[in-house]
Amino acid sequence: MQKFILIFLAVYGLLTQTACNQYGKIPEGAEVQLATPAGPAYKGPTVVHADMIERVATIRYGHELGEGFLIVRDPNGEQTSLLKSLPLYPGRLRTADILEGNPKINNRVEAATQEQNEAYKKIYPDAQVEN
């Protein structure tokens, strides 16, 4: 039985290798069109997960943001959501409570200004950090 399995694997490997070699190269003279990005790559804080049941969002590059309120913007720059950051633990992505709106994946996140933070504290006095 072991010999049969070894022979099968050897034949399968040879057939796979031969098939892959046929499609591995672009024929000479062929026109190749490369994909171009729609816009410049954004390497700042972005939403990577939004749980609307638990009302929690996860943010990549969130260590760049401070504690406080966070504003989520769509690709057009319109504010779509308001978040309240949760404590940042070493080695983890930043998480935040969703206070308003519906953040979408890949939406950009920015820290609220000092004036905005003061105004949001008056609107959401109960949005305290929980441990």
C-alpha positions in Angstrom: 0.0 0.0 0.0 2.9 2.4 0.8 4.5 1.7 -2.6 1.2 2.5 -4.3 0.9 5.8 -2.4 4.6 6.8 -3.2 4.1 6.0 -6.9 0.9 8.0 -7.0 2.5 11.0 -5.3 5.5 10.8 -7.7 3.3 10.7 -10.8 1.0 13.4 -9.4 4.0 15.6 -8.7 5.5 15.2 -12.2 2.1 15.9 -13.8 1.6 19.0 -11.7 5.1 20.3 -12.3 4.7 19.8 -16.1 1.3 21.6 -16.1 2.5 24.5 -14.0 5.6 25.0 -16.3 3.3 25.5 -19.3 1.5 28.4 -17.8 4.4 30.0 -15.8 5.7 32.2 -18.6 4.2 35.0 -20.6 4.7 34.4 -24.3 7.1 36.8 -26.0 5.4 39.7 -27.7 2.2 39.4 -25.7 0.6 42.6 -24.5 0.5 42.8 -20.7 -1.6 45.3 -18.8 -0.7 45.8 -15.2 -3.3 46.9 -12.6 -3.0 50.4 -11.5 -4.1 51.5 -8.1 -7.2 53.8 -8.0 -5.4 56.2 -5.7 -2.3 56.5 -3.6 -1.8 53.9 -0.9 -2.9 55.1 2.5 -0.7 54.0 5.4 -2.5 55.6 8.2 -5.1 54.5 10.8 -8.0 52.5 9.1 -10.9 50.5 10.2 -10.2 46.7 9.8 -13.2 45.3 11.6 -16.5 46.7 12.8 -18.9 44.6 15.0 -22.2 46.4 15.0 -23.7 44.0 17.5 -21.1 44.6 20.2 -20.6 48.2 18.8 -16.8 47.8 18.7 -14.4 48.7 15.9 -10.8 47.5 15.4 -8.2 50.0 13.9 -5.0 49.2 12.1 -2.1 51.6 12.9 -4.2 52.8 15.9 -1.1 53.4 18.0 -0.7 56.6 16.0 -4.0 57.9 17.6 -4.2 59.2 21.1 -6.8 58.4 23.7 -10.2 60.1 23.2 -12.7 60.4 20.5 -12.0 59.3 17.0 -13.6 60.4 13.7 -14.1 58.0 10.9 -14.2 59.3 7.3 -15.1 57.6 4.1 -12.9 57.8 0.9 -14.6 61.1 0.0 -13.6 62.7 3.4 -17.2 62.7 4.8 -17.5 61.9 8.5 -19.4 58.5 8.8 -18.8 57.5 12.4 -17.7 58.6 15.8 -15.7 56.3 18.0 -14.3 56.4 21.6 -10.9 54.7 21.9 -10.3 52.0 24.4 -7.0 51.4 26.2 -4.2 50.4 23.9 -2.4 47.2 25.1 1.1 46.3 23.8 1.1 44.1 20.8 -2.6 44.5 19.9 -4.6 46.6 17.5 -6.5 49.6 18.9 -10.1 49.0 19.6 -12.8 51.6 20.0 -16.5 51.8 21.0 -18.8 52.9 18.2 -20.9 55.8 19.4 -22.4 57.0 16.2 -22.7 55.8 12.6 -21.6 52.7 10.8 -17.9 52.5 10.2 -16.9 50.5 7.1 -13.7 48.5 6.6 -10.9 50.6 5.1 -12.5 53.9 6.3 -9.8 56.3 7.6 -9.7 57.2 11.3 -8.3 60.4 12.8 -8.2 61.8 16.3 -10.6 64.5 17.2 -9.2 67.9 17.9 -9.1 69.3 21.4 -12.2 71.4 20.8 -14.1 68.4 19.4 -13.1 66.2 22.3 -14.5 68.8 24.8 -17.7 69.0 22.8 -18.1 65.2 22.5 -17.4 64.8 26.3 -20.5 66.9 26.9 -22.6 64.9 24.5 -21.3 61.5 25.7 -20.4 61.9 29.4 -20.9 58.2 30.0 -18.4 57.1 27.4 -15.7 56.3 30.0 -12.9 53.8 29.6 -13.8 50.4 31.0 -11.3 47.9 32.3 
